[in-house]
Amino acid sequence: MKNRSLFTQSFCAQILCGLLLAVVAVGLTACETRYYKFPTYTFADRPVPPSKLDSRVMVGVTVDGTSQGKLEILDGKRDLRNSIFNPNSTFSISGYSAAYPSQIFNFPEQISGFVYSRNDGSLNIIDYGTEAVKQSAGTLPANVDSIAVPDGFGHVYAASSATGQLAVIDIAAGRTYALNLPNVYRVAANTGDTTVLAMVRNSNLIYRLVKLNSAQTAVPGSIDCQPQTNPVYCVVPVPDSTSTPTFDRPVGAYFSIDGSTAYVLNCGQECGGKTSSLTMMQTGALLMTTYPTSASYTSPVTGSIAVPGGATVALSDGSTLYVAGQQLQTDGLFAGNLTTIDEASKTVTGTYSISDGNHSKLLFADNNTLWIGSQSCATGERAAKKQNYNCLTRFDRTAKTAAIVPAVDPTNSASSVPYPNSNENQYYYGDLTGICWVQNQFKVYSAYGGQIHAFNTTDGSEINNSQITVQGTALDVAYLDALTNDAN
């Protein structure tokens, strides 16, 4: 009986200890930080990706510029290139092998994106849910000057001055059409995929794309139609205003949010012309399904807005149109400017000094900020006057102030960019080739001088990039988990 009693006591003690350990374990689990937990019902029913990251920044990277490239995934929430549980692991898009992923067309609402490789012309569709290449969207010429991808994923348009062709990829039909348009170098398409405009280098000419009905003959006055037998697409001229011509070295077009107006960006002096401005055109007359019945076309131009500060890229918040470009100075150099235009009255409301260079990036972000990126900034007025000549500008839309980031002073030998690139220039990162808004995280990521640099939207200060740098040259970035397509 004594031995049995001891056994019973021991057994009860083990149960008690087990229960105690279980309670402690539950308590520890309840207090544990669950870094990669996804909710039961994800936003818009998005799949949980293999990386288990919920704030992914994808980076287009070339290792050697010719044969090795990759699409690397960073943790945009924690500013890491790996999982916190395994510092030796990194994430990338499986199945991607193109060597020079120079442009990412990001569509987080569709959980997909297009990636163009400049050296071979390959165009791949990336599935964000599986973090893998979904399929090839086709092949474009290498080194195209401009690409447009509407939201519907039905077509891709590209302008190649090297081949003198406006390329149309019909993804659904699996066909590519190459329309001859010598020196074409810019293409713009609206989000609804109903209007496509093309611009020719060193000219004041604009063209539009027309899609024909089956068995329809070539459009009168067309520059080219393809295929020549039973044509599907034609390129036709867009006439300027007959009373006062306004096209002046057009370099692109921005379509208003309500879809009624196309703003043509006239580069002017920056591109060898005379005057920078915006030309406004009615989109109804520009639709691909609007067929000319004769070689004499009616101009769709409704007016123009002078933009002395320059016009190469534009972005609207619904009431204000922000336009960036450069203005010629008396010493022969160009200086960067941001111009604000009230869309209701069509009048300029402000002009602000920003980075020099060729402006190609505009992005809204947290803290009511606008970010402007450019290239070739070291050849402008700021560098000549020993001012900060970096290629990224943070514009505070509330205070209406602009600041170039990072903040450095080239006249001060003690001043330096926070995290220098391999160019070993203590004052200058290099070209800004990619930027994305990590929504609600109060930060933007950028491909800046060939490396990853991230900035706080609150004040423009730079985040330590030691854990997000990539091996190779960073070409472009995209925020895969954005709530809308506007984050890139």
Secondary structure by P-SEA (a helix, b strand, c coil): caaaaaaaaaaaaaaaaaaaaaaaaaaaaaacccccccccccccccccccccccbbbbbbccccccccccccccccccccccccccccccccccccccccccccccccccccbbbbbcccbbbbbbccccccccccccccccccccccccccccbbbbbbcccccbbbbcccccbbbbbbbccccbbbbcccccbbbbbbccccbbbbbbbbccccccccccccccccccccbbbbbbbcccccccccccccccccccccbbbbbbbcccccccbbbbbbbccccccccccccccbbbbccccccccccccccccccccbbbbbbbbbccccbbbbbbbbbcccccccccccccccccccbbbbbccbbbbbbbcccccccccccccccccbbbbcccccccccccccccccccccccccccccccccccccccccccccccccccccccbbbbbbcccccccccccccccccccccccccccccccc
